[in-house]
Amino acid sequence: MESLLILGSITLALMLGAISPGPTFIYVAKNSIAISRKHGLFTALGTGTGAALFGFLAVMGLQAVLLAVPSAYLALKICGGLYLLWLAYKIIKHAKEPMQTTEGDVKPMSYAQAYRLGLITQLSNPKIAIILASVFTAFLPKEIPAYFYVVLPMLCFFIDAGWYSLVAVALSAEKPRQVYLKFKKIFDRIAGGVMTLLGLKLIFGMK
């Protein structure tokens, strides 16, 4: 019973974290609207895999390592921030380019690429591992049950992938897609600008 209460508390905390907007949301939304629903879903699977990896590392004690070696955490933040800036550059660079509206003409990336880029986008922010570790520390007992090392990463995957799959399905509907196609240049520049700010915040943020 106590284990169920612990898992329930962690699940609620993870759900609140997953729905918070960030670079992952922007990337899943863009792939879903600009390319296709399947691309958005594969991107969501990639972000879920990244969340599971961070969850596993967090429960294994990554927080202690990163806090003990600040230079390692700083290096991860810089690399992640530079990746987000690269994504922002790519989005803004292609903002003026028209999108094909027929599914057969859309060839910007494969499903494997969508999955891989979703994974990399999630892993670009090492702060997620710190947040997960903080959540686990707050709710887990001192002696962690062995099965939690499997359950918690799986929980991270299903919550993250599940939420962004809902985002992909909702935003790939015909109406949002048509609105995006009509105002593509504006939306892409806004998305690129937000991604730029997130990248700079990750690099230069004090926390």
C-alpha positions as CSV (number, residue, x, y, z in Angstrom):
1,M,0.0,0.0,0.0
2,E,2.8,2.4,0.9
3,S,4.6,1.6,-2.4
4,L,1.4,2.5,-4.3
5,L,1.1,5.8,-2.5
6,I,4.7,6.6,-3.3
7,L,4.3,5.7,-7.0
8,G,1.0,7.8,-7.1
9,S,2.8,10.8,-5.7
10,I,5.7,10.5,-8.1
11,T,3.3,10.0,-11.0
12,L,1.5,13.2,-10.2
13,A,4.7,15.1,-9.9
14,L,6.0,13.7,-13.2
15,M,2.7,14.5,-15.0
16,L,2.9,18.1,-13.9
17,G,6.4,18.3,-15.1
18,A,5.6,16.7,-18.5
19,I,2.9,19.2,-19.4
20,S,5.2,22.2,-18.7
21,P,6.1,23.9,-22.0
22,G,9.7,23.7,-23.2
23,P,11.8,22.8,-26.2
24,T,10.4,19.2,-26.3
25,F,6.9,20.6,-26.7
26,I,7.9,22.9,-29.4
27,Y,9.7,20.2,-31.4
28,V,6.9,17.7,-31.1
29,A,4.3,20.3,-32.0
30,K,6.3,21.4,-35.1
31,N,6.8,17.9,-36.4
32,S,3.1,17.1,-35.8
33,I,1.8,20.1,-37.6
34,A,4.4,20.7,-40.3
35,I,5.1,17.1,-41.3
36,S,2.6,14.5,-40.1
37,R,0.9,12.9,-37.1
38,K,3.1,9.8,-37.4
39,H,6.3,12.0,-37.3
40,G,4.9,13.7,-34.2
41,L,4.2,10.3,-32.6
42,F,7.7,9.0,-33.4
43,T,9.1,12.2,-31.9
44,A,7.1,11.6,-28.8
45,L,8.5,8.1,-28.5
46,G,12.0,9.6,-28.7
47,T,11.3,12.1,-26.0
48,G,9.8,9.3,-23.9
49,T,12.9,7.2,-24.3
50,G,15.0,10.2,-23.2
51,A,12.8,10.7,-20.1
52,A,13.3,7.0,-19.3
53,L,17.0,7.2,-19.6
54,F,17.1,10.3,-17.3
55,G,14.8,8.5,-14.9
56,F,17.1,5.5,-14.7
57,L,20.1,7.7,-14.2
58,A,18.3,9.8,-11.6
59,V,17.3,6.8,-9.5
60,M,20.9,5.5,-9.8
61,G,22.2,8.7,-8.2
62,L,23.1,11.0,-11.1
63,Q,22.2,14.0,-9.1
64,A,24.9,13.4,-6.6
65,V,27.5,12.9,-9.3
66,L,26.6,16.1,-11.2
67,L,26.4,18.2,-8.0
68,A,29.8,16.8,-6.9
69,V,31.4,17.6,-10.3
70,P,30.0,21.0,-11.3
71,S,32.2,21.1,-14.4
72,A,30.5,18.0,-15.8
73,Y,27.1,19.5,-15.3
74,L,28.2,22.8,-16.9
75,A,29.6,20.9,-19.9
76,L,26.3,19.1,-20.3
77,K,24.3,22.3,-20.1
78,I,26.5,24.0,-22.7
79,C,26.3,21.1,-25.1
80,G,22.5,20.9,-24.6
81,G,22.1,24.7,-25.1
82,L,24.2,24.6,-28.3
83,Y,22.0,21.9,-29.6
84,L,18.9,23.9,-28.9
85,L,20.4,26.9,-30.6
86,W,21.2,24.7,-33.7
87,L,17.6,23.6,-33.8
88,A,16.4,27.2,-33.5
89,Y,18.7,28.2,-36.4
90,K,17.3,25.4,-38.6
91,I,13.7,26.4,-37.8
92,I,14.3,30.0,-38.6
93,K,16.4,29.3,-41.7
94,H,13.6,27.3,-43.3
95,A,10.8,29.6,-42.1
96,K,10.2,31.2,-45.5
97,E,10.2,27.8,-47.4
98,P,6.7,26.7,-48.3
99,M,5.4,23.3,-47.1
100,Q,3.9,20.7,-49.4
101,T,0.3,20.0,-48.3
102,T,0.1,16.4,-49.7
103,E,1.3,13.6,-47.6
104,G,3.2,11.9,-50.4
105,D,5.3,15.0,-51.1
106,V,6.5,15.5,-47.6
107,K,10.0,14.1,-47.3
108,P,11.8,16.2,-44.7
109,M,12.8,13.3,-42.4
110,S,12.2,9.6,-41.8
111,Y,10.4,8.2,-38.8
112,A,13.7,7.0,-37.4
113,Q,15.1,10.6,-37.7
114,A,12.0,12.0,-36.0
115,Y,12.5,9.5,-33.1
116,R,16.2,10.2,-32.9
117,L,15.8,14.0,-32.9
118,G,13.1,13.7,-30.2
119,L,15.5,11.6,-28.1
120,I,18.3,14.1,-28.6
121,T,16.1,17.1,-27.9
122,Q,15.0,15.5,-24.6
123,L,18.6,14.6,-23.6
124,S,19.8,18.1,-24.5
125,N,18.5,19.4,-21.1
126,P,20.4,17.8,-18.2
127,K,18.3,19.8,-15.7
128,I,15.6,17.2,-16.3
129,A,17.8,14.5,-14.6
130,I,18.3,16.9,-11.7
131,I,14.5,17.5,-11.4
132,L,13.7,13.8,-11.6
133,A,16.3,13.0,-9.0
134,S,14.8,15.7,-6.7
135,V,11.3,14.2,-7.1
136,F,12.6,10.7,-6.4
137,T,14.5,12.0,-3.4
138,A,11.4,13.7,-2.0
139,F,9.2,10.6,-2.2
140,L,11.4,7.5,-2.1
141,P,12.3,5.8,1.1
142,K,15.9,5.4,2.1
143,E,15.9,1.7,1.1
144,I,14.5,1.7,-2.4
145,P,12.7,-1.5,-3.4
146,A,14.6,-3.3,-6.2
147,Y,11.6,-3.2,-8.6
148,F,11.5,0.6,-8.5
149,Y,14.7,0.7,-10.6
150,V,12.6,-0.8,-13.4
151,V,9.2,0.8,-12.6
152,L,10.4,4.4,-12.3
153,P,12.1,4.6,-15.8
154,M,9.1,2.9,-17.3
155,L,6.8,5.5,-15.6
156,C,8.9,8.3,-17.0
157,F,8.6,6.9,-20.5
158,F,4.8,6.3,-20.4
159,I,4.0,9.7,-18.9
160,D,6.3,11.7,-21.2
161,A,5.5,9.7,-24.4
162,G,1.8,9.6,-23.5
163,W,1.5,13.3,-23.1
164,Y,3.4,14.2,-26.2
165,S,1.5,11.6,-28.2
166,L,-1.7,13.5,-27.2
167,V,0.0,16.7,-28.3
168,A,0.9,15.1,-31.6
169,V,-2.6,13.8,-32.2
170,A,-4.3,17.1,-31.3
171,L,-2.0,19.4,-33.3
172,S,-1.9,17.2,-36.4
173,A,-5.6,17.6,-36.9
174,E,-6.6,19.3,-40.2
175,K,-7.6,22.7,-38.7
176,P,-4.3,23.3,-36.8
177,R,-2.4,22.1,-39.8
178,Q,-4.1,24.5,-42.2
179,V,-3.6,27.4,-39.8
180,Y,0.1,26.6,-39.6
181,L,0.5,26.3,-43.4
182,K,-1.1,29.7,-43.7
183,F,1.1,31.4,-41.2
184,K,4.1,29.2,-41.4
185,K,6.7,31.9,-41.6
186,I,5.4,33.6,-38.4
187,F,5.0,30.4,-36.4
188,D,8.4,29.2,-37.4
189,R,10.1,32.4,-36.4
190,I,8.3,32.5,-33.1
191,A,9.2,28.8,-32.4
192,G,12.8,29.5,-33.4
193,G,12.9,32.6,-31.2
194,V,11.6,30.7,-28.2
195,M,14.0,27.8,-28.8
196,T,16.8,30.3,-29.0
197,L,15.8,31.8,-25.6
198,L,15.6,28.3,-24.1
199,G,19.0,27.4,-25.4
200,L,20.6,30.7,-24.1
201,K,18.9,30.1,-20.7
202,L,20.2,26.6,-20.5
203,I,23.8,27.9,-21.2
204,F,23.8,31.0,-19.1
205,G,21.2,30.2,-16.5
206,M,22.6,30.4,-12.9
207,K,20.6,27.4,-11.7
